[in-house]
Amino acid sequence: MTQTPSYIAWTRDQMAARIANDIEDGAVVNIGIGMPELVANHLSPNKEILLHSENGILGMGPRPAADAVDPDLINAGKQPVTLLDGGAFFDHSLSFAMMRGGHLDIAILGAFQVAENGDIANWSTGKPGAIPAVGGAMDLAVGARQVFVMMEHLTKDGQSKLVHRCSYPLTGLGCVTRVYTDLAVLDVTADGFAVRELCQGMSLEMLAALSGLTLAAA
């Protein structure tokens, strides 16, 4: 018999809302492909936050309504977006110069694994025949002042995505600042992961057992 978890995991929208709340007013932020795209829908209208996409957009807004999609206005994940007043388009060379030149305050990335020393693996599981798709992730990982990771805590077969050392090909070394999963929010510190917040019904001991790691409270 499968045991029902005693905790209530956060939804992806709840995770995105937590990330949005932690972005400071005036920040320039790259929104990664996949789950991180949800963050744009939860930004406070009382904050001035510039969203960047590596295909050459600065000043993205939330996802448009179905009847308001502009096929020429898409993000790096080929998803339709809106453009806020003052938003701009530019070529890839300028976009990557922004990323590599340290002009991004935060990059929000998805991941397959994050190690307790801040390494991130998010572009390949190393499976034979898998199509390489690192894109601009390596540039973002090393170019942004802070790297937030948004991902589910466990794989489909119950393995922790938080690990002692990454077993998948690395994207960046020691670059992750904070991890947001459906079970917890954790900072990466010199001593490993420090838990800032837990989902309802989750304890530090339960999370450590699920993760297979020693975890401390922030």
C-alpha positions as CSV (number, residue, x, y, z in Angstrom):
1,M,0.0,0.0,0.0
2,T,1.3,3.4,-1.0
3,Q,1.6,5.8,2.0
4,T,0.0,9.2,1.6
5,P,2.5,12.0,2.4
6,S,1.7,13.9,5.5
7,Y,2.8,17.2,4.0
8,I,1.1,19.4,1.4
9,A,3.6,20.4,-1.4
10,W,3.4,23.9,-2.8
11,T,2.0,24.2,-6.3
12,R,4.2,25.7,-9.1
13,D,2.2,29.0,-8.9
14,Q,2.9,29.1,-5.1
15,M,6.6,28.5,-5.7
16,A,6.6,31.2,-8.4
17,A,4.9,33.6,-6.0
18,R,7.5,33.0,-3.3
19,I,10.3,33.8,-5.8
20,A,8.5,36.9,-7.0
21,N,8.2,38.1,-3.4
22,D,12.0,37.8,-2.9
23,I,12.9,39.9,-5.9
24,E,13.9,43.4,-4.8
25,D,12.4,46.5,-6.3
26,G,14.6,47.8,-9.2
27,A,16.1,44.4,-10.0
28,V,17.0,43.2,-13.5
29,V,16.0,39.6,-13.7
30,N,16.4,36.8,-16.3
31,I,13.5,34.4,-16.4
32,G,14.6,30.9,-17.4
33,I,12.8,28.4,-19.7
34,G,10.1,26.2,-18.2
35,M,8.8,26.6,-14.6
36,P,10.6,29.9,-14.0
37,E,8.4,31.5,-16.6
38,L,5.6,31.5,-14.1
39,V,7.4,34.0,-12.0
40,A,6.4,36.8,-14.4
41,N,2.8,36.3,-13.6
42,H,3.3,36.9,-9.8
43,L,5.4,40.1,-9.7
44,S,4.0,42.9,-7.6
45,P,2.8,46.0,-9.5
46,N,4.3,48.0,-6.7
47,K,7.8,46.9,-7.7
48,E,9.7,48.1,-10.8
49,I,11.4,44.9,-12.0
50,L,12.9,44.5,-15.5
51,L,12.6,41.0,-16.9
52,H,15.2,39.9,-19.4
53,S,15.1,37.1,-21.9
54,E,18.3,36.0,-23.6
55,N,16.8,36.1,-27.1
56,G,16.8,39.8,-26.8
57,I,14.0,41.3,-24.7
58,L,14.2,43.6,-21.6
59,G,10.9,44.7,-20.0
60,M,8.8,41.6,-20.4
61,G,5.4,41.4,-18.8
62,P,3.1,38.5,-17.9
63,R,1.8,35.9,-20.3
64,P,-0.9,37.4,-22.6
65,A,-4.5,36.3,-22.8
66,A,-5.2,33.8,-25.5
67,D,-6.9,36.4,-27.7
68,A,-4.0,38.9,-27.3
69,V,-1.0,36.8,-28.4
70,D,1.5,38.5,-30.7
71,P,3.3,35.8,-32.6
72,D,6.3,38.1,-33.0
73,L,6.6,38.6,-29.2
74,I,8.1,35.4,-27.6
75,N,10.6,34.6,-25.0
76,A,13.6,32.3,-25.2
77,G,11.4,29.3,-24.5
78,K,9.3,30.3,-27.5
79,Q,6.3,31.2,-25.3
80,P,4.2,34.3,-25.9
81,V,4.9,37.2,-23.6
82,T,3.8,40.8,-23.3
83,L,6.0,43.9,-23.3
84,L,5.7,46.6,-20.6
85,D,5.9,50.3,-21.3
86,G,9.6,51.2,-22.0
87,G,10.4,47.6,-23.0
88,A,13.1,47.0,-25.6
89,F,14.2,44.5,-28.2
90,F,17.9,43.9,-29.2
91,D,20.1,41.3,-30.9
92,H,21.7,38.3,-29.3
93,S,25.2,39.9,-29.0
94,L,23.9,42.7,-26.9
95,S,21.7,40.3,-24.8
96,F,24.6,38.1,-24.0
97,A,26.8,41.1,-23.3
98,M,24.3,42.0,-20.6
99,M,24.5,38.5,-19.2
100,R,28.2,38.1,-19.3
101,G,29.0,41.6,-18.2
102,G,27.4,41.3,-14.8
103,H,24.3,43.4,-15.5
104,L,21.7,40.9,-14.3
105,D,20.9,41.0,-10.6
106,I,19.2,37.6,-10.6
107,A,18.9,34.7,-13.0
108,I,16.0,32.2,-12.2
109,L,16.8,28.8,-13.6
110,G,15.3,25.3,-13.6
111,A,17.6,22.4,-12.7
112,F,18.0,18.6,-12.8
113,Q,20.3,18.8,-9.8
114,V,21.7,21.3,-7.3
115,A,24.7,20.3,-5.1
116,E,25.2,21.5,-1.6
117,N,28.2,23.5,-2.7
118,G,26.1,25.5,-5.2
119,D,26.9,23.6,-8.4
120,I,24.0,23.3,-10.8
121,A,23.2,20.8,-13.6
122,N,20.3,21.9,-15.7
123,W,21.0,21.2,-19.4
124,S,21.6,17.4,-19.8
125,T,21.0,14.2,-17.9
126,G,23.8,12.6,-19.9
127,K,21.5,10.0,-21.5
128,P,22.8,8.6,-24.8
129,G,21.2,10.3,-27.8
130,A,20.0,13.3,-25.7
131,I,20.1,16.6,-27.7
132,P,22.5,19.1,-26.1
133,A,20.5,22.2,-25.1
134,V,22.6,24.3,-22.8
135,G,21.6,27.5,-24.5
136,G,22.5,30.6,-22.4
137,A,22.3,28.8,-19.1
138,M,26.1,28.7,-18.6
139,D,26.3,32.4,-19.3
140,L,23.5,33.2,-16.9
141,A,24.9,30.9,-14.1
142,V,28.2,32.8,-14.1
143,G,27.1,36.3,-15.1
144,A,24.2,37.0,-12.7
145,R,24.9,38.4,-9.3
146,Q,22.5,35.8,-7.8
147,V,21.1,32.5,-9.1
148,F,17.7,31.3,-7.9
149,V,16.7,27.8,-8.8
150,M,13.1,26.7,-9.2
151,M,12.5,23.0,-9.4
152,E,10.5,20.1,-7.9
153,H,12.3,18.5,-4.9
154,L,12.1,14.9,-6.1
155,T,12.3,13.2,-9.5
156,K,9.4,11.1,-10.7
157,D,11.0,8.0,-9.2
158,G,11.5,9.8,-5.8
159,Q,15.2,10.7,-6.0
160,S,16.2,14.0,-4.5
161,K,17.3,16.7,-6.9
162,L,19.3,18.2,-4.0
163,V,22.5,16.2,-3.9
164,H,25.9,16.1,-2.3
165,R,27.6,16.3,-5.7
166,C,26.0,16.6,-9.1
167,S,26.1,13.4,-11.2
168,Y,24.9,15.1,-14.4
169,P,27.0,17.4,-16.7
170,L,27.5,20.7,-14.9
171,T,26.2,24.1,-16.0
172,G,27.9,26.2,-13.4
173,L,30.2,25.8,-10.4
174,G,29.3,27.1,-7.0
175,C,26.9,29.7,-8.4
176,V,23.5,28.9,-6.9
177,T,22.3,31.4,-4.2
178,R,18.9,30.0,-3.3
179,V,16.7,27.0,-4.2
180,Y,12.9,27.0,-4.3
181,T,11.3,23.6,-4.5
182,D,7.7,22.4,-3.9
183,L,8.8,21.3,-0.4
184,A,11.1,24.0,0.9
185,V,13.1,27.2,0.3
186,L,16.8,26.7,0.9
187,D,19.9,28.9,0.9
188,V,23.3,27.6,-0.3
189,T,25.9,28.4,2.4
190,A,29.5,27.5,3.0
191,D,28.2,24.7,5.2
192,G,25.6,23.3,2.8
193,F,21.9,23.9,2.4
194,A,20.2,26.0,5.1
195,V,16.4,25.7,5.2
196,R,14.5,29.0,5.2
197,E,11.0,27.8,4.8
198,L,9.1,24.5,4.7
199,C,5.8,23.5,3.1
200,Q,2.8,22.7,5.3
201,G,3.3,19.5,7.4
202,M,7.0,19.2,6.5
203,S,9.7,19.1,9.2
204,L,13.4,19.6,8.9
205,E,14.0,16.0,9.8
206,M,11.5,14.8,7.1
207,L,13.1,17.0,4.5
208,A,16.6,15.8,5.4
209,A,15.5,12.1,5.0
210,L,13.9,12.8,1.6
211,S,17.0,14.7,0.5
212,G,19.5,12.2,1.8
213,L,21.5,15.2,3.1
214,T,22.3,16.9,6.4
215,L,20.2,20.1,6.5
216,A,20.3,23.0,8.9
217,A,17.8,25.7,9.7
218,A,18.6,29.2,8.3
